[in-house]
Amino acid sequence: MRQMRQRINLDLAATEIGQSRPRWLTDGVHVSPLLWTDDREHLAVRFASAGWAVELAVEVHHSGWTHLHFVSQGQTVQETRRAGSLQAFVALLDDAVARAARISLQPAQLLAATCTTGWLDWIHGELWLLPDHLVRIRGGLLATMVTGLTGPELAAPDTCLAFAYDAEAIHSAHRTNKVLPLAEVAHARLHGGLTTSGMTLTMADGSVHKLLWMSTEPARRVLRDRLPPLLGPRLTH
């Protein structure tokens, strides 16, 4: 028999938010009044702080599906999560508020969806170019298999998207995620091949990072255009 998924009691969720409100206010976080849909199947609340670069809006459905909206200067990045219980939703909300204090929305270009961190890393990830960083975020096994069958799907080559930059969250999500400050690159080498292209970066602290991606993706071409003004003689291509 198929197991029924647990529903979240939104009245209890509202109570939990009310009990946490004094703690957030003490931390300098403004919490809006709770907003309900007419059918009371959705609950929403907003958070803001003078020290934040973004505002946070959270919407939860009684099914547990939760939408996080990080908003700054007319731009929005949305993340969707599913909380399987009231306790999981409370933990998700606390984590979102903590992240909002660290996040900045930055223009970013998705360079590759098949990026790995070496020949022994078989799980694809996304490679993003931000104004001051290269960021690699690991995907999953299913996405890797789909990309292997159908090929990567990217936006138009010159499309910039809003990126919710939070170095701490990126690092903690998986050990193969990378946040590489361009100012700390001692040397970078771009190389291309028939099926695979990549980049090897040596950082000022001596650490070495390898990034590989399918040659059909625009990463190498974009990086050859964008990195010389930023890295100068530190780049070989």
Wavefront OBJ file of the C-alpha trace (Angstrom):
o trace
v 0.000 0.000 0.000
v 1.330 3.423 -0.926
v 2.266 5.443 2.140
v 0.457 8.755 2.568
v 2.757 11.735 2.859
v 2.447 13.685 6.078
v 0.670 17.018 5.862
v 1.931 20.036 7.772
v -0.498 21.631 10.185
v -0.153 25.262 9.126
v -1.790 26.527 12.321
v 1.011 24.880 14.277
v 3.536 26.291 11.779
v 2.105 29.753 12.440
v 2.485 29.156 16.188
v 6.126 28.136 15.722
v 6.793 31.302 13.722
v 5.164 33.378 16.444
v 7.307 31.747 19.118
v 10.472 32.403 17.089
v 9.569 36.013 16.309
v 11.126 37.500 19.528
v 14.404 35.692 18.807
v 14.538 37.026 15.254
v 13.651 40.538 16.414
v 16.474 40.380 18.971
v 18.820 39.538 16.084
v 17.649 42.623 14.200
v 15.409 40.746 11.765
v 12.028 42.273 10.916
v 9.277 39.657 10.564
v 6.075 40.529 8.694
v 2.570 39.603 9.829
v 1.545 36.156 8.608
v -0.260 36.017 5.287
v -2.865 33.346 4.522
v -4.666 32.363 1.339
v -8.447 32.339 1.583
v -8.533 28.541 1.695
v -5.797 28.559 4.392
v -3.768 26.035 2.429
v -0.809 28.429 2.019
v 1.007 30.438 4.656
v 3.557 33.145 3.876
v 5.910 35.376 5.862
v 8.612 37.897 4.970
v 11.941 38.678 6.631
v 14.247 41.683 6.266
v 17.155 43.229 8.102
v 19.171 46.411 7.728
v 22.335 44.336 7.512
v 21.097 42.031 4.766
v 21.654 42.402 1.032
v 18.383 40.573 0.302
v 14.866 40.202 1.631
v 13.420 36.741 2.213
v 9.861 35.640 1.499
v 8.777 32.148 2.521
v 5.602 30.423 1.327
v 4.598 26.971 2.595
v 1.753 24.690 1.494
v 0.195 22.152 3.831
v 1.765 19.427 1.654
v 5.167 20.612 2.877
v 6.277 22.215 -0.392
v 8.065 25.419 0.538
v 9.177 28.253 -1.748
v 12.036 30.508 -0.670
v 12.292 33.843 -2.482
v 15.505 35.861 -2.080
v 14.798 39.366 -3.396
v 17.110 42.306 -4.080
v 16.679 45.395 -6.287
v 13.911 43.880 -8.374
v 15.654 40.541 -8.860
v 14.455 37.280 -7.316
v 16.013 33.861 -6.891
v 13.535 31.142 -5.943
v 14.368 27.833 -4.318
v 11.860 25.053 -3.687
v 12.147 22.521 -0.898
v 9.839 19.926 0.599
v 9.579 19.596 4.374
v 8.276 16.217 5.446
v 7.158 17.343 8.890
v 6.501 20.418 10.984
v 9.906 20.018 12.621
v 11.576 19.830 9.209
v 9.801 23.008 8.109
v 10.928 24.871 11.252
v 14.522 23.767 10.600
v 14.225 24.813 6.939
v 12.896 28.223 7.960
v 15.696 28.794 10.483
v 18.289 27.809 7.882
v 16.729 30.136 5.269
v 16.835 33.084 7.677
v 20.475 32.324 8.534
v 21.355 32.093 4.827
v 19.567 35.344 4.002
v 22.084 37.129 6.228
v 24.927 35.843 4.022
v 23.400 35.856 0.529
v 24.004 38.455 -2.135
v 22.375 38.282 -5.554
v 25.054 38.525 -8.200
v 24.935 38.428 -12.007
v 26.215 35.074 -13.159
v 26.630 33.133 -16.367
v 26.116 29.378 -16.517
v 29.108 28.077 -18.446
v 28.602 24.322 -18.248
v 26.144 21.782 -16.881
v 28.553 18.829 -17.203
v 31.360 20.131 -15.012
v 33.282 17.584 -12.953
v 36.316 17.984 -10.713
v 38.530 15.399 -12.389
v 38.544 12.136 -14.302
v 37.470 10.153 -11.230
v 34.459 12.400 -10.588
v 31.544 11.076 -12.642
v 28.782 13.313 -11.285
v 28.090 16.391 -13.381
v 27.662 19.819 -11.883
v 27.116 23.403 -12.939
v 29.983 25.801 -13.560
v 29.121 29.472 -13.028
v 31.105 32.625 -13.712
v 30.402 35.425 -11.234
v 32.028 38.873 -11.252
v 34.756 37.775 -8.824
v 34.461 33.993 -8.572
v 34.208 30.721 -10.407
v 31.650 28.473 -8.728
v 31.106 24.766 -9.301
v 27.967 23.184 -7.805
v 27.512 19.417 -7.874
v 24.363 17.997 -9.457
v 23.014 14.499 -8.966
v 23.206 11.048 -10.502
v 19.852 11.351 -12.297
v 20.773 14.708 -13.862
v 24.107 13.240 -14.951
v 22.386 10.296 -16.638
v 19.842 12.542 -18.384
v 22.562 14.890 -19.637
v 24.561 11.938 -20.881
v 21.581 10.801 -22.957
v 20.173 14.104 -24.207
v 23.098 16.506 -23.921
v 23.326 19.636 -21.750
v 20.733 22.393 -21.950
v 22.029 25.897 -21.348
v 20.658 29.383 -21.710
v 21.788 31.575 -24.595
v 25.577 32.080 -24.452
v 25.413 35.683 -23.248
v 22.558 35.272 -20.757
v 23.255 36.433 -17.205
v 21.059 35.238 -14.369
v 20.702 36.305 -10.764
v 22.704 33.933 -8.553
v 22.163 33.606 -4.793
v 25.807 33.685 -3.742
v 26.501 32.111 -0.358
v 29.997 30.641 -0.181
v 29.388 28.908 3.153
v 26.281 27.079 1.922
v 27.960 26.082 -1.351
v 30.989 24.628 0.430
v 28.924 22.765 3.017
v 26.520 21.227 0.478
v 29.147 18.828 -0.929
v 32.899 18.340 -0.745
v 33.286 18.635 -4.537
v 31.619 22.048 -4.692
v 34.063 24.858 -5.339
v 34.152 28.602 -4.765
v 37.285 29.980 -6.430
v 38.038 33.704 -5.974
v 39.606 35.021 -9.161
v 41.783 37.415 -7.154
v 43.441 34.407 -5.478
v 44.305 32.560 -8.704
v 48.083 32.292 -9.092
v 47.869 30.569 -12.468
v 45.090 29.172 -14.644
v 45.383 27.036 -17.762
v 42.533 26.469 -20.211
v 42.710 23.438 -22.470
v 40.419 21.956 -25.074
v 39.873 18.543 -26.625
v 37.590 16.797 -29.060
v 35.128 15.635 -26.391
v 36.367 17.174 -23.141
v 37.720 20.593 -22.271
v 38.788 21.973 -18.939
v 40.713 24.288 -16.732
v 43.381 23.797 -14.087
v 43.716 26.503 -11.449
v 46.560 26.924 -8.987
v 45.589 29.186 -6.111
v 47.747 31.537 -4.064
v 47.672 29.070 -1.149
v 49.152 26.333 -3.375
v 45.944 24.319 -3.808
v 45.198 22.992 -7.291
v 41.702 22.612 -8.727
v 40.744 20.809 -11.921
v 37.493 21.470 -13.771
v 36.348 19.422 -16.777
v 33.297 19.735 -19.033
v 31.972 18.568 -22.405
v 33.580 20.433 -25.271
v 30.163 21.127 -26.780
v 29.446 23.561 -23.938
v 30.445 27.255 -24.186
v 32.650 27.346 -21.079
v 36.049 27.428 -22.786
v 35.025 30.056 -25.331
v 33.450 32.315 -22.720
v 36.372 31.977 -20.323
v 38.870 32.770 -23.093
v 36.975 36.024 -23.657
v 36.196 36.978 -20.071
v 39.232 35.938 -18.060
v 42.167 37.758 -19.749
v 41.153 41.206 -18.392
v 40.707 39.664 -14.930
v 43.750 37.384 -14.770
v 46.175 38.904 -17.248
v 49.436 36.916 -17.506
v 48.180 34.482 -14.885
v 46.064 32.836 -17.615
v 47.367 30.426 -20.235
v 45.058 29.354 -23.069
l 1 2 3 4 5 6 7 8 9 10 11 12 13 14 15 16 17 18 19 20 21 22 23 24 25 26 27 28 29 30 31 32 33 34 35 36 37 38 39 40 41 42 43 44 45 46 47 48 49 50 51 52 53 54 55 56 57 58 59 60 61 62 63 64 65 66 67 68 69 70 71 72 73 74 75 76 77 78 79 80 81 82 83 84 85 86 87 88 89 90 91 92 93 94 95 96 97 98 99 100 101 102 103 104 105 106 107 108 109 110 111 112 113 114 115 116 117 118 119 120 121 122 123 124 125 126 127 128 129 130 131 132 133 134 135 136 137 138 139 140 141 142 143 144 145 146 147 148 149 150 151 152 153 154 155 156 157 158 159 160 161 162 163 164 165 166 167 168 169 170 171 172 173 174 175 176 177 178 179 180 181 182 183 184 185 186 187 188 189 190 191 192 193 194 195 196 197 198 199 200 201 202 203 204 205 206 207 208 209 210 211 212 213 214 215 216 217 218 219 220 221 222 223 224 225 226 227 228 229 230 231 232 233 234 235 236 237
